[in-house]
Amino acid sequence: TGAQDTAWENQNNWSENLVPDELTETIIPAVTTFYPVINSEAACFSLFIYPAAELRLNDGFSLQVTGKQP
């Protein structure tokens, strides 16, 4: 939802108040207050970014999209 700030790791920015992990299907909506910025190692099961939405990955960090359960 991006309700509070841009921090991917802030649970208050996500609809179920849980930071995405390797089991989470993640959607970045086109209209939100803040778009996520990844400032740490992150993971999700799948990722869909709507047209006009954005996701920023800062230098030195990664986002692993697993597509499978660990």
Backbone as CSV, one residue per row, in Angstrom:
resi,resn,N_x,N_y,N_z,CA_x,CA_y,CA_z,C_x,C_y,C_z
1,THR,0.817,-1.207,0.000,0.000,0.000,0.000,0.850,1.256,0.000
2,GLY,2.082,1.170,0.467,2.940,2.339,0.538,2.352,3.430,1.400
3,ALA,1.659,3.044,2.452,0.917,3.997,3.268,1.791,4.894,4.133
4,GLN,2.974,4.434,4.526,3.754,5.172,5.508,5.014,5.825,4.942
5,ASP,5.785,5.075,4.160,7.021,5.608,3.585,7.462,4.711,2.441
6,THR,8.689,4.852,1.973,9.165,4.059,0.836,9.887,2.777,1.231
7,ALA,10.077,2.521,2.504,10.883,1.383,2.966,10.180,0.045,2.712
8,TRP,10.775,-0.768,1.839,10.271,-2.123,1.567,10.130,-2.899,2.870
9,GLU,11.101,-2.753,3.770,11.132,-3.536,5.002,10.201,-3.019,6.100
10,ASN,9.423,-1.985,5.837,8.464,-1.457,6.812,7.143,-2.201,6.651
11,GLN,6.785,-2.999,7.641,5.571,-3.811,7.547,4.310,-2.964,7.396
12,ASN,4.329,-1.722,7.843,3.157,-0.855,7.727,2.878,-0.408,6.296
13,ASN,3.786,-0.677,5.378,3.583,-0.342,3.973,2.889,-1.453,3.192
14,TRP,2.618,-2.573,3.827,2.053,-3.732,3.137,0.642,-4.009,3.628
15,SER,-0.210,-4.492,2.741,-1.637,-4.639,3.032,-1.932,-5.567,4.203
16,GLU,-1.118,-6.551,4.445,-1.361,-7.465,5.565,-0.374,-7.236,6.710
17,ASN,0.302,-6.087,6.683,1.288,-5.719,7.703,2.390,-6.757,7.864
18,LEU,2.745,-7.404,6.754,3.844,-8.359,6.729,4.780,-7.997,5.579
19,VAL,6.061,-7.907,5.864,7.038,-7.645,4.814,7.104,-8.871,3.898
20,PRO,7.072,-8.689,2.582,7.132,-9.845,1.679,8.362,-10.717,1.938
21,ASP,8.165,-12.027,1.743,9.263,-12.978,1.838,9.152,-13.958,0.675
22,GLU,9.947,-15.012,0.696,9.993,-15.942,-0.439,8.691,-16.697,-0.684
23,LEU,7.701,-16.549,0.183,6.404,-17.201,0.002,5.304,-16.220,-0.390
24,THR,5.642,-14.954,-0.574,4.651,-13.898,-0.784,4.527,-13.508,-2.248
25,GLU,3.288,-13.516,-2.753,2.998,-12.944,-4.060,2.869,-11.438,-3.843
26,THR,3.697,-10.654,-4.506,3.797,-9.225,-4.239,3.314,-8.413,-5.427
27,ILE,2.461,-7.421,-5.141,1.910,-6.553,-6.173,2.200,-5.107,-5.785
28,ILE,2.756,-4.355,-6.721,2.981,-2.926,-6.521,1.908,-2.206,-7.339
29,PRO,0.939,-1.562,-6.672,-0.162,-0.928,-7.393,0.268,0.345,-8.111
30,ALA,-0.531,0.759,-9.088,-0.209,1.957,-9.859,-0.427,3.230,-9.059
31,VAL,-1.375,3.229,-8.169,-1.670,4.425,-7.385,-1.460,4.115,-5.905
32,THR,-0.456,4.751,-5.344,-0.159,4.590,-3.932,0.539,5.854,-3.453
33,THR,0.602,6.050,-2.165,1.252,7.237,-1.622,2.756,7.192,-1.850
34,PHE,3.373,6.040,-1.540,4.818,5.862,-1.705,5.074,4.549,-2.437
35,TYR,6.051,4.555,-3.361,6.471,3.317,-4.017,7.677,2.760,-3.269
36,PRO,7.808,1.427,-3.198,8.859,0.826,-2.375,10.274,1.015,-2.914
37,VAL,11.188,1.160,-1.961,12.617,1.225,-2.228,13.268,0.134,-1.390
38,ILE,14.090,-0.700,-2.019,14.753,-1.798,-1.317,16.126,-1.328,-0.856
39,ASN,16.315,-1.329,0.464,17.568,-0.904,1.104,18.186,-2.027,1.923
40,SER,17.825,-3.259,1.617,18.347,-4.432,2.326,18.145,-5.625,1.400
41,GLU,18.592,-6.780,1.818,18.329,-7.984,1.033,16.843,-8.303,1.166
42,ALA,16.175,-8.595,0.056,14.740,-8.838,0.072,14.410,-10.038,-0.810
43,ALA,13.233,-10.615,-0.580,12.784,-11.760,-1.372,11.267,-11.737,-1.468
44,CYS,10.752,-12.350,-2.535,9.321,-12.574,-2.669,9.126,-13.770,-3.610
45,PHE,7.953,-14.343,-3.572,7.640,-15.493,-4.414,7.431,-15.054,-5.859
46,SER,6.620,-14.010,-6.033,6.375,-13.448,-7.363,6.212,-11.942,-7.216
47,LEU,6.365,-11.234,-8.332,6.299,-9.783,-8.298,5.577,-9.278,-9.534
48,PHE,4.545,-8.468,-9.318,3.840,-7.805,-10.410,3.855,-6.313,-10.120
49,ILE,4.379,-5.538,-11.061,4.427,-4.086,-10.925,3.504,-3.502,-11.991
50,TYR,2.449,-2.840,-11.559,1.510,-2.246,-12.494,2.187,-1.181,-13.345
51,PRO,1.713,-1.003,-14.584,2.212,0.111,-15.397,2.011,1.418,-14.616
52,ALA,2.962,2.302,-14.714,2.984,3.595,-14.010,3.429,3.463,-12.554
53,ALA,3.588,2.248,-12.050,4.121,2.044,-10.701,5.627,1.891,-10.805
54,GLU,6.293,1.879,-9.665,7.744,1.701,-9.693,8.235,0.981,-8.449
55,LEU,9.392,0.386,-8.595,10.110,-0.271,-7.511,11.573,0.088,-7.710
56,ARG,12.203,0.609,-6.677,13.614,0.991,-6.793,14.460,0.052,-5.933
57,LEU,15.548,-0.399,-6.515,16.503,-1.276,-5.845,17.803,-0.497,-5.716
58,ASN,18.152,-0.110,-4.493,19.367,0.672,-4.289,20.620,-0.176,-4.486
59,ASP,21.707,0.482,-4.875,22.982,-0.193,-5.113,23.406,-1.020,-3.904
60,GLY,23.930,-2.209,-4.188,24.465,-3.067,-3.144,23.459,-4.004,-2.505
61,PHE,22.201,-3.945,-2.952,21.163,-4.802,-2.384,20.529,-5.635,-3.489
62,SER,19.757,-6.651,-3.113,19.143,-7.500,-4.126,17.730,-7.882,-3.726
63,LEU,16.946,-8.235,-4.742,15.605,-8.762,-4.549,15.578,-10.121,-5.244
64,GLN,15.366,-11.156,-4.483,15.280,-12.498,-5.036,13.802,-12.846,-5.245
65,VAL,13.425,-13.136,-6.482,12.078,-13.576,-6.800,12.177,-15.078,-7.013
66,THR,11.699,-15.847,-6.036,11.962,-17.283,-6.003,11.113,-18.093,-6.967
67,GLY,9.833,-17.755,-7.089,8.957,-18.513,-7.964,8.727,-19.935,-7.499
68,LYS,9.226,-20.260,-6.327,9.006,-21.591,-5.787,9.103,-21.528,-4.272
69,GLN,8.524,-22.501,-3.633,8.582,-22.539,-2.175,9.897,-23.178,-1.744
70,PRO,10.507,-22.646,-0.670,11.806,-23.167,-0.240,11.726,-24.576,0.311
